[in-house]
Amino acid sequence: MKSIVYVGMDVHSSNYTLSCYMVENDKCFATVQMEPDYKEILRYLNKVQKNIGGPCEFHCGYEAGCLGYTLYHQLVEHGVDCTILAPSTMPTYKKNEIKTDKRDAMKIARCLAFNTYRAVYIPTKEDSSVKEYIRMRDAHKLALKKVKQQILAFCLRYDFRFTSGKSYWTQKHLAWLRSLEMDVLMREILDEYLQTYQNMADKIERFDKRIEELAGGTVYAEKVKKLSSLIGIRTHTALALVVETGDFARFAKANQYAAFLGLVPGERSSGDKQTRTGITKAGNTHLRRLLTEAAQCYGRGRIGFKSKALKARQYGNTPETIAYADKANERLRRKFYHMVLKNNKKHNVATAAVARELACFVWGLMTGRTA
């Protein structure tokens, strides 16, 4: 019979730490540190097999982190069974427990042996590329926000106040910024800020057009069209949901998908006492943020009202899809107003609750569970 060896790998950019575990022996062995190269792992596995002296079946795994899926693909291409473990589903260290790379590798090996983890979904190469493009665009959006804050702070420090309008970053506001009279060097500083702002705004506009092109491809067009039927979800959010989730059917129920996004409440119960906490935030941070932003749109507008923009996005979908989206939109808007106006819930609490249900409706649309 083949011996089953579970190999836990604690991986970093500077080094890998590996440890083997066998259920029959109930102990970790051959714990080593090596250079960050998959070829070193292959050599390590060959040495372990020779030392055992018989045929072995290796099951390797490492925690999801900054190294992404590269190591996984390298090992799989060379015939090595590999799993990426979701850190939020693994046993955690106690408060005063020692934590080292060696202990991490041993813990991962035991998690693989006793199945005390949940595996990370491995996206296709196309999904991964589109995901990285969307995240790159969002990183530039955050940088643009920072530049805007710097410009407003600069004006406030020198008591330049915009009183000709109610909104910032309109054409009127930008014209006011360019017309301010100040010292030569101060003018140069503000012009540099404005040039940076304009360059980044142009970049983001170009990125958004490219995202529209990617979403219109044969692989994503139908799915993006369906998701765009929901209030608050446009092309950018819809495409991010599709490529980062991958296969929606891997979640048996809608609440499992909401849990994957960290949008379900936590619990700290003991005995007869049940205590609910805030949302767990244990999951895909990027999608959770996008759905939370989408949920804020349900706090505006009349219940049952459909804007021209929403009707345009829904056009071309099947009657079943439109009916399901309308049902979701009405329910979520009603829920938001009920929580805020009748139950006096805080705005953020209502937004999180709506985001959780919105995730469930997204799952329903993508899996065909619209009944």
Secondary structure as UniProt FT lines:
FT   STRAND          3..11
FT   STRAND          16..22
FT   TURN            23..26
FT   STRAND          27..34
FT   HELIX           38..52
FT   STRAND          56..63
FT   TURN            66..69
FT   HELIX           70..77
FT   TURN            78..79
FT   STRAND          81..85
FT   HELIX           87..89
FT   TURN            95..96
FT   HELIX           101..114
FT   HELIX           125..157
FT   TURN            158..159
FT   HELIX           171..179
FT   HELIX           184..215
FT   TURN            218..220
FT   HELIX           221..227
FT   TURN            228..229
FT   TURN            231..232
FT   HELIX           235..245
FT   HELIX           248..250
FT   HELIX           254..260
FT   TURN            261..262
FT   STRAND          265..267
FT   TURN            271..272
FT   STRAND          276..279
FT   HELIX           285..295
FT   HELIX           296..299
FT   TURN            303..304
FT   HELIX           308..314
FT   TURN            315..316
FT   HELIX           319..337
FT   HELIX           338..342
FT   HELIX           347..367
//
